[in-house]
Amino acid sequence: MQISQLTAQQIKQAVALWEATGLTRPWNDPYADAQRALDTPTSTVLAVIEEDKVVATAMVGHDGHRGWLYYVAVDPLKQGTGLGSTMVQAATSWLVDRGVPKVQLMVRNENAAVLNFYERLGFVDQNVVVLGKRLDAST
């Protein structure tokens, strides 16, 4: 298995994976999210491609101090095989290689299975509230 940077031509497949795993929301454009990540030096989308198909992804980026993980997804037929842990490790290594000292991610409160997955990988609740405000026309 090889993990590489997603290409612009593979974005459509990545978005299909994100939709299949319930990661997309109507107010976010996953195509634009992926393209922005690929267009900037402080972020990327890592992917596993098998037989020309995107089967796992992890979007990773940083602000110089905090790294963030987004769109960590594994094809439903391959879940439970360790591929999710592999993607988180690859994204974490990408941050370490850039000198980023911390990694964070957001999980919806109701997603107990995913919370348990990240807890098994050593992630802990940071006891913070994430606030947000839309800056685009969809507000």
C-alpha positions as CSV (number, residue, x, y, z in Angstrom):
1,M,0.0,0.0,0.0
2,Q,1.3,3.4,-0.9
3,I,0.0,6.7,0.5
4,S,0.4,9.7,-1.9
5,Q,-0.9,13.2,-2.4
6,L,-4.3,13.2,-4.1
7,T,-4.3,14.6,-7.6
8,A,-6.8,17.1,-8.9
9,Q,-8.1,14.4,-11.2
10,Q,-8.9,12.2,-8.2
11,I,-11.0,14.8,-6.3
12,K,-14.2,13.5,-7.7
13,Q,-13.5,10.0,-6.4
14,A,-12.4,11.4,-3.0
15,V,-15.7,13.4,-2.7
16,A,-17.6,10.2,-3.6
17,L,-15.8,8.4,-0.7
18,W,-16.5,11.3,1.7
19,E,-20.2,11.2,0.7
20,A,-20.3,7.4,1.1
21,T,-18.9,7.7,4.6
22,G,-21.2,10.6,5.7
23,L,-18.5,13.2,6.0
24,T,-20.0,15.9,3.7
25,R,-22.4,18.6,4.8
26,P,-24.6,20.7,2.5
27,W,-23.1,23.9,3.6
28,N,-19.5,22.9,2.7
29,D,-18.3,22.3,-0.9
30,P,-16.0,19.3,-0.6
31,Y,-14.7,19.8,-4.1
32,A,-13.5,23.3,-3.2
33,D,-12.2,22.0,0.2
34,A,-10.0,19.5,-1.6
35,Q,-8.8,21.9,-4.2
36,R,-7.9,24.5,-1.6
37,A,-5.9,21.9,0.3
38,L,-4.0,20.9,-2.8
39,D,-3.3,24.5,-3.8
40,T,-1.6,25.6,-0.6
41,P,1.8,24.6,0.8
42,T,0.4,24.2,4.4
43,S,-2.1,21.5,3.5
44,T,-2.7,18.5,1.3
45,V,-5.0,15.5,0.9
46,L,-3.3,12.1,1.4
47,A,-4.8,9.1,-0.3
48,V,-4.5,5.4,-0.9
49,I,-5.3,4.3,-4.4
50,E,-6.1,0.7,-5.2
51,E,-6.8,-0.4,-8.8
52,D,-7.2,3.3,-9.8
53,K,-9.8,3.9,-7.0
54,V,-9.5,6.2,-4.0
55,V,-10.1,3.9,-1.0
56,A,-8.8,6.1,1.9
57,T,-8.1,9.8,2.5
58,A,-6.9,12.2,5.1
59,M,-6.9,16.0,4.5
60,V,-4.2,17.6,6.7
61,G,-3.1,21.2,7.2
62,H,-1.6,23.5,9.7
63,D,-1.2,27.1,10.8
64,G,2.4,26.6,12.0
65,H,1.4,25.6,15.5
66,R,-1.7,23.4,15.3
67,G,-2.3,20.8,12.7
68,W,-5.8,19.7,11.7
69,L,-7.2,16.5,10.2
70,Y,-10.3,16.5,8.0
71,Y,-12.0,14.1,5.7
72,V,-10.4,11.0,7.2
73,A,-12.3,8.4,5.3
74,V,-12.0,4.7,4.4
75,D,-14.0,2.8,1.9
76,P,-16.8,1.1,3.9
77,L,-15.7,-2.3,2.5
78,K,-12.2,-1.7,3.9
79,Q,-13.1,-0.3,7.3
80,G,-11.8,-2.3,10.2
81,T,-8.6,-3.3,8.4
82,G,-6.4,-0.7,10.1
83,L,-6.4,1.6,7.1
84,G,-8.0,4.4,9.1
85,S,-5.2,4.2,11.7
86,T,-2.7,4.2,8.8
87,M,-4.1,7.3,7.3
88,V,-4.1,9.2,10.7
89,Q,-0.5,8.1,11.2
90,A,0.5,9.3,7.7
91,A,-1.2,12.7,8.3
92,T,0.4,13.0,11.7
93,S,3.8,12.2,10.1
94,W,3.2,14.9,7.4
95,L,2.7,17.4,10.2
96,V,5.8,16.2,12.2
97,D,7.9,16.5,9.1
98,R,6.9,20.2,9.0
99,G,7.7,20.8,12.6
100,V,4.0,21.1,13.7
101,P,3.8,20.3,17.5
102,K,0.1,19.5,17.8
103,V,-2.7,17.8,15.9
104,Q,-6.4,18.3,16.3
105,L,-9.6,17.3,14.7
106,M,-13.3,17.7,15.1
107,V,-15.8,14.9,15.5
108,R,-19.6,15.4,15.7
109,N,-20.8,14.7,19.3
110,E,-23.2,12.0,18.1
111,N,-20.6,10.0,16.3
112,A,-19.6,7.7,19.1
113,A,-17.9,5.1,16.9
114,V,-15.5,7.6,15.5
115,L,-14.9,9.2,18.9
116,N,-13.9,5.7,20.2
117,F,-11.7,5.2,17.1
118,Y,-9.7,8.4,17.8
119,E,-9.5,7.7,21.6
120,R,-7.9,4.4,20.8
121,L,-5.3,6.3,18.7
122,G,-4.5,8.5,21.7
123,F,-6.6,11.6,21.0
124,V,-8.3,13.2,24.0
125,D,-11.0,15.7,24.5
126,Q,-9.4,19.1,24.7
127,N,-12.3,20.6,26.7
128,V,-12.8,23.5,24.4
129,V,-15.8,24.7,22.5
130,V,-15.3,25.3,18.8
131,L,-17.0,28.4,17.6
132,G,-17.5,29.3,13.9
133,K,-18.9,31.9,11.6
134,R,-19.6,31.5,7.9
135,L,-17.7,34.0,5.7
136,D,-19.1,33.0,2.3
137,A,-22.4,33.7,0.6
138,S,-24.1,30.7,2.1
139,T,-24.5,32.4,5.5
